[in-house]
Amino acid sequence: MSEPPIEVSAEGVEPKARKTGHRASDLAIGLAALLISLISLAVAIHHGKTQERLVAANSWPYLTYITTNGGFGEEPGRIVMAIENAGSGPALLQNLVVRYRGEVVKHPQHLLQLCCGVAPGVDLTREAPPSTAAAQLAPSAVGSAIGVYKPGMRARVLEYAADPAQQAVWDGLNRARVELEFDACYCSVLDECFSSDLVSMTPTRVDACPARGPDTFGG
């Protein structure tokens, strides 16, 4: 058996590439090796991108507005307005602007003033002692909208129980809950941010969410 050819260089002794003696064949072999390398590189890049998409899909948040006047297992007549994360990953809601008939809603009680004729001095956003004016209305519970939403989490923005003594307020809020418009911005754990009206199925990708300002719901 013949010894493989070697060549001596400044780096040492190395095996010398065997040649077929046919220039065209040597060129074809070299091109084939290059092609295989390029294909392997392309496959690796494609695999990497596929993995990135899988990670993004598994961490994709999707915030949506939901509302009911007795559903979700609630007592009959209880109005609930909530934001839910129906996606597969956590969402950080960084900014939320709410509008009712074109006017910015500052906070839940402001909505009751706009839709239902509730006087500014009457606070319906918390339970109050029986001696106060607020106690004449059905107690409301309010949750903070800005924050982190785990997958499946539902945060109540406002809820209001039915009260026959204050039917006009309930009627006004029941109409308003389906007329609200939203301008929300939230981000995933991968710092992918989305602008959404909380109704459309496809939120818009944005570079970053705007800072909270005077129009942010709840301040």
Sequence and secondary structure as in RCSB ss.txt:
>XXXX:A:sequence
MSEPPIEVSAEGVEPKARKTGHRASDLAIGLAALLISLISLAVAIHHGKTQERLVAANSWPYLTYITTNGGFGEE
PGRIVMAIENAGSGPALLQNLVVRYRGEVVKHPQHLLQLCCGVAPGVDLTREAPPSTAAAQLAPSAVGSAIGVYK
PGMRARVLEYAADPAQQAVWDGLNRARVELEFDACYCSVLDECFSSDLVSMTPTRVDACPARGPDTFGG
>XXXX:A:secstr
     EEEETTEEEE     S HHHHHHHHHHHHHHHHHHHHHHHHHHHHHHHHHHHHT   EEEEEESS TT  
TT EEEEEEE SSS EEEEEEEEEETTEEE SHHHHHHHHH   TT   SS   TTSGGGGS  EE    SEEE 
TT EEEEEEE   GGGHHHHHHHHHHTTTEEEEEEEE TT  EEEE SSSSS EEESS     TTSTT 
